[in-house]
């Protein structure tokens, strides 16, 4: 039998499994949520509002229901103490496994799962693994993404920002509008993370394209065509990452990914799949969320000119300003956990197997924790208590890097262009979990200082 004919049944099975993954992971939840939203379910309404819209009014409705709201699909909390409890408790785990109790749906889910496709929500991603594997991965990764290692990158980040601002100034000369997302917010973090991970300069456009295509992989309810695009992007990236890791093994550099390839704990390092999952997550999360942080920060500081003036007069407040930006408009709206046993959250019984959605952006505006929580105040004393980097054992490994890039990127932009003003045309991203801007057109105004 010709090879093409032998391969045909495999292609049919592959496409059938992909269709099943989409049906169970997107079409079915989308239908359930849309129906629930029409019937007044707040979780369903939240899913509808969060796609490029304004979810904060729904957050407040959920908050008024108490610390733990029972939605159609999961429990939901807008309470910071309850969210922190869920994120830190051993009664919950990251990820979702339908288990035997899910019956036919569970069996189809397991049959359709693509064990080769490495997505951010598929093991061995750090986002969804648990001890002992999670402990081993994190111990190795923490060594090369430590606060000390990040601080060594500060000067280089300032150099990159200065170079980008030179180019931005040229593009915006004469009052021409420039898109800050395209010309600055995207380029700063992708350049930094590429240098951290030893990605050649010529490959960075590919990383940007991958991030754009794969960002919706965290969402529910993707249309089938977009779902296939996301999976194709993940497969292409997996192929590229395997080749990149091979190059680093043959010729290791000073970059942190070369260090991670060589890292050992009691003589045991990460295997190929674990390295791919970890490097892929760090690469994508290392710039996608920071793009959102920078864009959200620019929009907030444009809308609150008095806060910009305060920072110009007292630049020591910049680190706290970054945390206040993260608090009031975080790059990630929410995350979820599964109960591994019967437990209690905020006085409410939660059965084993139940899902709990922690609304990070809503918890960050908990009035029991933050005075006047909707007010943007770069001097807020407890701004750092936000949950934008999650909590517990899944606290974001890149928190120090994101804070440093946010501080450097925003401070240098507004120091160089204190008269910067956004112009009509700002557009939010269409993703539901990641929250940021797809476009931020601006006029730069006068330029007060050139880079050295």
LINJOTA-V216586 format. One record per residue. N is the residue number from 1. RES is the residue in three letters. BURIAL is 1 if it has 24 or more other ideal C-beta (glycine too) atoms within 12 Angstrom, else 0. D_FIRST is the distance of its C-alpha to the first C-alpha in Angstrom with 1 decimal. Layout:
n = (N | N)
res = (RES | RES)
burial = (BURIAL | BURIAL)
d_first = (D_FIRST | D_FIRST)
This chain:
n = (1 | 2 | 3 | 4 | 5 | 6 | 7 | 8 | 9 | 10 | 11 | 12 | 13 | 14 | 15 | 16 | 17 | 18 | 19 | 20 | 21 | 22 | 23 | 24 | 25 | 26 | 27 | 28 | 29 | 30 | 31 | 32 | 33 | 34 | 35 | 36 | 37 | 38 | 39 | 40 | 41 | 42 | 43 | 44 | 45 | 46 | 47 | 48 | 49 | 50 | 51 | 52 | 53 | 54 | 55 | 56 | 57 | 58 | 59 | 60 | 61 | 62 | 63 | 64 | 65 | 66 | 67 | 68 | 69 | 70 | 71 | 72 | 73 | 74 | 75 | 76 | 77 | 78 | 79 | 80 | 81 | 82 | 83 | 84 | 85 | 86 | 87 | 88 | 89 | 90 | 91 | 92 | 93 | 94 | 95 | 96 | 97 | 98 | 99 | 100 | 101 | 102 | 103 | 104 | 105 | 106 | 107 | 108 | 109 | 110 | 111 | 112 | 113 | 114 | 115 | 116 | 117 | 118 | 119 | 120 | 121 | 122 | 123 | 124 | 125 | 126 | 127 | 128 | 129 | 130 | 131 | 132 | 133 | 134 | 135 | 136 | 137 | 138 | 139 | 140 | 141 | 142 | 143 | 144 | 145 | 146 | 147 | 148 | 149 | 150 | 151 | 152 | 153 | 154 | 155 | 156 | 157 | 158 | 159 | 160 | 161 | 162 | 163 | 164 | 165 | 166 | 167 | 168 | 169 | 170 | 171 | 172 | 173 | 174 | 175 | 176 | 177 | 178 | 179 | 180 | 181 | 182 | 183 | 184 | 185 | 186 | 187 | 188 | 189 | 190 | 191 | 192 | 193 | 194 | 195 | 196 | 197 | 198 | 199 | 200 | 201 | 202 | 203 | 204 | 205 | 206 | 207 | 208 | 209 | 210 | 211 | 212 | 213 | 214 | 215 | 216 | 217 | 218 | 219 | 220 | 221 | 222 | 223 | 224 | 225 | 226 | 227 | 228 | 229 | 230 | 231 | 232 | 233 | 234 | 235 | 236 | 237 | 238 | 239 | 240 | 241 | 242 | 243 | 244 | 245 | 246 | 247 | 248 | 249 | 250 | 251 | 252 | 253 | 254 | 255 | 256 | 257 | 258 | 259 | 260 | 261 | 262 | 263 | 264 | 265 | 266 | 267 | 268 | 269 | 270 | 271 | 272 | 273 | 274 | 275 | 276 | 277 | 278 | 279 | 280 | 281 | 282 | 283 | 284 | 285 | 286 | 287 | 288 | 289 | 290 | 291 | 292 | 293 | 294 | 295 | 296 | 297 | 298 | 299 | 300 | 301 | 302 | 303 | 304 | 305 | 306 | 307 | 308 | 309 | 310 | 311 | 312 | 313 | 314 | 315 | 316 | 317 | 318 | 319 | 320 | 321 | 322 | 323 | 324 | 325 | 326 | 327 | 328 | 329 | 330 | 331 | 332 | 333 | 334 | 335 | 336 | 337 | 338 | 339 | 340 | 341 | 342 | 343 | 344 | 345 | 346 | 347 | 348 | 349 | 350 | 351 | 352 | 353 | 354 | 355 | 356 | 357 | 358 | 359 | 360 | 361 | 362 | 363 | 364 | 365 | 366 | 367 | 368 | 369 | 370 | 371 | 372 | 373 | 374 | 375 | 376 | 377 | 378 | 379 | 380 | 381 | 382 | 383 | 384 | 385 | 386 | 387 | 388 | 389 | 390 | 391 | 392 | 393 | 394 | 395 | 396 | 397 | 398 | 399 | 400 | 401 | 402 | 403 | 404 | 405 | 406 | 407 | 408 | 409 | 410 | 411 | 412 | 413 | 414 | 415 | 416 | 417 | 418 | 419 | 420 | 421 | 422 | 423 | 424 | 425 | 426 | 427 | 428 | 429 | 430 | 431 | 432 | 433 | 434 | 435 | 436 | 437 | 438 | 439 | 440 | 441 | 442 | 443 | 444 | 445 | 446 | 447 | 448 | 449 | 450 | 451 | 452)
res = (UNK | UNK | UNK | UNK | UNK | UNK | UNK | UNK | UNK | UNK | UNK | UNK | UNK | UNK | UNK | UNK | UNK | UNK | UNK | UNK | UNK | UNK | UNK | UNK | UNK | UNK | UNK | UNK | UNK | UNK | UNK | UNK | UNK | UNK | UNK | UNK | UNK | UNK | UNK | UNK | UNK | UNK | UNK | UNK | UNK | UNK | UNK | UNK | UNK | UNK | UNK | UNK | UNK | UNK | UNK | UNK | UNK | UNK | UNK | UNK | UNK | UNK | UNK | UNK | UNK | UNK | UNK | UNK | UNK | UNK | UNK | UNK | UNK | UNK | UNK | UNK | UNK | UNK | UNK | UNK | UNK | UNK | UNK | UNK | UNK | UNK | UNK | UNK | UNK | UNK | UNK | UNK | UNK | UNK | UNK | UNK | UNK | UNK | UNK | UNK | UNK | UNK | UNK | UNK | UNK | UNK | UNK | UNK | UNK | UNK | UNK | UNK | UNK | UNK | UNK | UNK | UNK | UNK | UNK | UNK | UNK | UNK | UNK | UNK | UNK | UNK | UNK | UNK | UNK | UNK | UNK | UNK | UNK | UNK | UNK | UNK | UNK | UNK | UNK | UNK | UNK | UNK | UNK | UNK | UNK | UNK | UNK | UNK | UNK | UNK | UNK | UNK | UNK | UNK | UNK | UNK | UNK | UNK | UNK | UNK | UNK | UNK | UNK | UNK | UNK | UNK | UNK | UNK | UNK | UNK | UNK | UNK | UNK | UNK | UNK | UNK | UNK | UNK | UNK | UNK | UNK | UNK | UNK | UNK | UNK | UNK | UNK | UNK | UNK | UNK | UNK | UNK | UNK | UNK | UNK | UNK | UNK | UNK | UNK | UNK | UNK | UNK | UNK | UNK | UNK | UNK | UNK | UNK | UNK | UNK | UNK | UNK | UNK | UNK | UNK | UNK | UNK | UNK | UNK | UNK | UNK | UNK | UNK | UNK | UNK | UNK | UNK | UNK | UNK | UNK | UNK | UNK | UNK | UNK | UNK | UNK | UNK | UNK | UNK | UNK | UNK | UNK | UNK | UNK | UNK | UNK | UNK | UNK | UNK | UNK | UNK | UNK | UNK | UNK | UNK | UNK | UNK | UNK | UNK | UNK | UNK | UNK | UNK | UNK | UNK | UNK | UNK | UNK | UNK | UNK | UNK | UNK | UNK | UNK | UNK | UNK | UNK | UNK | UNK | UNK | UNK | UNK | UNK | UNK | UNK | UNK | UNK | UNK | UNK | UNK | UNK | UNK | UNK | UNK | UNK | UNK | UNK | UNK | UNK | UNK | UNK | UNK | UNK | UNK | UNK | UNK | UNK | UNK | UNK | UNK | UNK | UNK | UNK | UNK | UNK | UNK | UNK | UNK | UNK | UNK | UNK | UNK | UNK | UNK | UNK | UNK | UNK | UNK | UNK | UNK | UNK | UNK | UNK | UNK | UNK | UNK | UNK | UNK | UNK | UNK | UNK | UNK | UNK | UNK | UNK | UNK | UNK | UNK | UNK | UNK | UNK | UNK | UNK | UNK | UNK | UNK | UNK | UNK | UNK | UNK | UNK | UNK | UNK | UNK | UNK | UNK | UNK | UNK | UNK | UNK | UNK | UNK | UNK | UNK | UNK | UNK | UNK | UNK | UNK | UNK | UNK | UNK | UNK | UNK | UNK | UNK | UNK | UNK | UNK | UNK | UNK | UNK | UNK | UNK | UNK | UNK | UNK | UNK | UNK | UNK | UNK | UNK | UNK | UNK | UNK | UNK | UNK | UNK | UNK | UNK | UNK | UNK | UNK | UNK | UNK | UNK | UNK | UNK | UNK | UNK | UNK | UNK | UNK | UNK | UNK | UNK | UNK | UNK | UNK | UNK | UNK | UNK | UNK | UNK | UNK | UNK | UNK | UNK | UNK | UNK | UNK | UNK | UNK | UNK | UNK | UNK | UNK | UNK | UNK | UNK | UNK | UNK)
burial = (0 | 0 | 0 | 0 | 0 | 0 | 0 | 0 | 0 | 0 | 0 | 0 | 0 | 0 | 0 | 0 | 1 | 1 | 0 | 1 | 1 | 1 | 0 | 1 | 1 | 1 | 0 | 0 | 1 | 1 | 0 | 1 | 1 | 1 | 0 | 1 | 1 | 0 | 0 | 0 | 1 | 1 | 1 | 1 | 1 | 1 | 1 | 1 | 1 | 1 | 1 | 1 | 0 | 0 | 1 | 1 | 0 | 1 | 1 | 1 | 1 | 1 | 1 | 0 | 1 | 0 | 1 | 1 | 1 | 1 | 1 | 1 | 1 | 1 | 1 | 1 | 1 | 1 | 1 | 1 | 1 | 1 | 1 | 1 | 1 | 1 | 1 | 0 | 1 | 0 | 1 | 1 | 1 | 1 | 1 | 1 | 0 | 1 | 0 | 0 | 0 | 0 | 0 | 0 | 0 | 0 | 0 | 0 | 1 | 0 | 0 | 1 | 1 | 1 | 0 | 0 | 1 | 1 | 1 | 1 | 1 | 1 | 1 | 1 | 1 | 1 | 1 | 1 | 1 | 1 | 0 | 0 | 1 | 1 | 0 | 1 | 1 | 1 | 1 | 1 | 1 | 1 | 0 | 1 | 1 | 0 | 0 | 0 | 1 | 1 | 0 | 0 | 1 | 1 | 0 | 1 | 1 | 1 | 0 | 1 | 1 | 1 | 1 | 1 | 1 | 1 | 0 | 1 | 1 | 0 | 1 | 1 | 0 | 0 | 0 | 0 | 1 | 1 | 1 | 1 | 1 | 1 | 1 | 1 | 1 | 1 | 1 | 1 | 1 | 1 | 1 | 1 | 1 | 1 | 1 | 1 | 1 | 1 | 1 | 0 | 0 | 0 | 1 | 1 | 0 | 1 | 1 | 1 | 0 | 1 | 1 | 1 | 1 | 1 | 1 | 1 | 1 | 1 | 1 | 1 | 1 | 1 | 0 | 0 | 0 | 1 | 1 | 1 | 1 | 1 | 1 | 0 | 1 | 1 | 1 | 0 | 1 | 1 | 0 | 1 | 1 | 0 | 0 | 1 | 1 | 0 | 0 | 1 | 0 | 0 | 0 | 0 | 0 | 0 | 1 | 1 | 1 | 1 | 1 | 1 | 1 | 0 | 1 | 0 | 0 | 0 | 0 | 0 | 1 | 1 | 0 | 0 | 1 | 1 | 1 | 1 | 1 | 1 | 1 | 1 | 1 | 1 | 1 | 1 | 1 | 1 | 1 | 1 | 1 | 1 | 1 | 1 | 1 | 1 | 1 | 1 | 1 | 1 | 1 | 1 | 1 | 1 | 0 | 0 | 0 | 0 | 1 | 1 | 0 | 1 | 1 | 1 | 0 | 0 | 0 | 0 | 1 | 1 | 1 | 1 | 1 | 1 | 1 | 1 | 1 | 1 | 1 | 1 | 1 | 1 | 1 | 1 | 1 | 1 | 1 | 1 | 1 | 1 | 1 | 1 | 0 | 0 | 1 | 0 | 1 | 1 | 0 | 1 | 0 | 1 | 0 | 0 | 1 | 1 | 1 | 1 | 1 | 1 | 1 | 1 | 1 | 1 | 1 | 1 | 1 | 1 | 0 | 0 | 1 | 1 | 0 | 0 | 1 | 0 | 0 | 1 | 1 | 1 | 0 | 1 | 0 | 0 | 1 | 0 | 1 | 1 | 1 | 1 | 1 | 1 | 1 | 1 | 1 | 1 | 0 | 1 | 1 | 1 | 1 | 1 | 1 | 1 | 1 | 1 | 1 | 1 | 1 | 1 | 1 | 1 | 1 | 1 | 1 | 1 | 1 | 1 | 1 | 1 | 0 | 1 | 1 | 1 | 0 | 0 | 0 | 1 | 0 | 1 | 1 | 1 | 1 | 1 | 1 | 1 | 1 | 1 | 1 | 1 | 1 | 1 | 1 | 1 | 1 | 1 | 1 | 0 | 1 | 0 | 0 | 0 | 0 | 0)
d_first = (0.0 | 3.8 | 6.4 | 8.3 | 6.6 | 6.6 | 10.1 | 11.3 | 12.6 | 14.2 | 15.9 | 17.1 | 18.5 | 20.1 | 21.8 | 22.9 | 24.5 | 26.2 | 27.5 | 28.9 | 30.5 | 32.2 | 33.3 | 34.8 | 36.2 | 37.4 | 37.3 | 38.9 | 41.5 | 42.4 | 42.9 | 45.0 | 47.1 | 47.7 | 48.9 | 51.0 | 52.5 | 53.6 | 55.3 | 57.2 | 55.2 | 56.1 | 52.8 | 50.9 | 53.4 | 53.1 | 49.3 | 50.0 | 52.9 | 51.3 | 48.7 | 50.8 | 53.9 | 56.9 | 56.3 | 59.7 | 61.5 | 59.0 | 59.4 | 63.1 | 62.6 | 60.5 | 63.2 | 65.8 | 63.9 | 64.7 | 63.0 | 59.9 | 58.6 | 56.2 | 53.6 | 51.0 | 48.2 | 50.2 | 53.7 | 54.9 | 57.8 | 59.8 | 62.2 | 62.1 | 63.4 | 60.9 | 58.0 | 59.0 | 59.3 | 55.8 | 54.3 | 56.3 | 56.1 | 54.1 | 53.8 | 51.1 | 47.9 | 45.8 | 42.5 | 41.4 | 39.4 | 39.4 | 39.5 | 39.2 | 42.0 | 39.9 | 38.1 | 35.0 | 35.4 | 35.5 | 32.4 | 30.4 | 32.1 | 31.0 | 27.4 | 27.2 | 28.9 | 27.1 | 28.1 | 27.0 | 29.0 | 32.6 | 35.0 | 38.8 | 38.8 | 36.0 | 36.9 | 37.8 | 39.7 | 43.4 | 44.0 | 42.5 | 42.7 | 45.7 | 47.5 | 46.9 | 43.9 | 45.8 | 48.8 | 47.0 | 45.2 | 48.4 | 50.5 | 48.4 | 48.0 | 51.7 | 52.7 | 51.2 | 52.0 | 55.6 | 58.6 | 59.9 | 56.7 | 56.7 | 60.4 | 59.7 | 57.4 | 60.3 | 61.7 | 58.3 | 57.6 | 61.0 | 60.1 | 56.8 | 58.7 | 61.4 | 58.9 | 57.2 | 60.6 | 61.6 | 58.6 | 59.3 | 62.9 | 62.0 | 59.7 | 62.4 | 65.3 | 67.6 | 66.8 | 63.2 | 61.2 | 58.4 | 55.7 | 56.4 | 53.1 | 51.1 | 53.6 | 54.8 | 53.6 | 50.0 | 50.6 | 53.1 | 51.0 | 47.7 | 49.5 | 51.2 | 48.1 | 46.1 | 48.8 | 48.9 | 45.2 | 45.0 | 43.0 | 43.6 | 45.6 | 42.8 | 40.5 | 43.0 | 42.1 | 38.6 | 40.3 | 42.4 | 39.4 | 37.6 | 40.8 | 41.2 | 37.6 | 37.6 | 41.2 | 40.4 | 38.1 | 41.2 | 41.9 | 41.2 | 40.4 | 38.2 | 36.7 | 32.9 | 32.6 | 34.9 | 33.2 | 29.9 | 31.9 | 33.5 | 30.3 | 28.8 | 32.1 | 32.0 | 28.5 | 29.6 | 32.8 | 31.1 | 29.2 | 32.4 | 34.5 | 32.3 | 32.8 | 36.5 | 37.1 | 35.5 | 38.0 | 40.9 | 40.0 | 40.0 | 43.2 | 45.0 | 47.7 | 50.7 | 48.8 | 48.6 | 44.8 | 45.1 | 47.7 | 45.4 | 42.6 | 45.3 | 47.1 | 47.5 | 49.2 | 50.2 | 47.7 | 44.8 | 43.3 | 40.7 | 37.0 | 34.5 | 33.7 | 37.5 | 38.4 | 36.0 | 37.3 | 40.9 | 40.7 | 38.9 | 41.4 | 44.3 | 43.1 | 42.5 | 45.6 | 47.6 | 47.8 | 46.7 | 49.5 | 52.0 | 51.3 | 52.4 | 55.4 | 56.6 | 56.2 | 57.8 | 60.6 | 61.3 | 61.4 | 63.8 | 66.1 | 66.2 | 67.3 | 69.8 | 71.7 | 74.4 | 71.9 | 70.9 | 74.6 | 75.1 | 72.2 | 73.6 | 77.0 | 75.7 | 72.3 | 72.5 | 71.2 | 67.8 | 66.0 | 67.4 | 66.5 | 62.8 | 62.9 | 64.7 | 62.0 | 59.4 | 61.5 | 62.1 | 58.8 | 56.1 | 52.7 | 51.0 | 52.3 | 51.2 | 49.2 | 48.5 | 48.6 | 47.6 | 50.3 | 49.2 | 52.2 | 55.0 | 57.3 | 60.0 | 60.1 | 63.3 | 64.7 | 61.8 | 59.7 | 55.9 | 53.6 | 50.9 | 47.5 | 49.4 | 48.6 | 51.5 | 51.4 | 53.9 | 55.1 | 55.9 | 57.4 | 59.6 | 60.6 | 61.7 | 64.3 | 65.6 | 69.3 | 70.2 | 69.0 | 69.6 | 72.8 | 72.3 | 68.5 | 67.6 | 69.9 | 68.4 | 70.7 | 69.8 | 72.6 | 71.5 | 72.5 | 69.6 | 66.8 | 64.7 | 64.5 | 61.6 | 58.2 | 56.1 | 54.6 | 54.1 | 55.9 | 55.5 | 52.7 | 50.5 | 53.3 | 51.7 | 51.3 | 51.8 | 55.1 | 57.2 | 55.0 | 55.0 | 58.8 | 59.4 | 57.2 | 58.8 | 62.2 | 61.7 | 59.7 | 62.1 | 65.4 | 64.6 | 63.5 | 66.7 | 68.9 | 67.6 | 67.8 | 70.4 | 70.7 | 67.0 | 66.5 | 63.4 | 63.2 | 61.7 | 57.9 | 57.0 | 53.7 | 52.3 | 48.7 | 46.7 | 45.5 | 47.0 | 47.3 | 48.0 | 51.2 | 52.2 | 52.6 | 50.1 | 52.9 | 56.6 | 58.3 | 61.7 | 64.6 | 65.6 | 69.3 | 71.3 | 69.9 | 72.4 | 71.0 | 68.6 | 66.4 | 68.0)
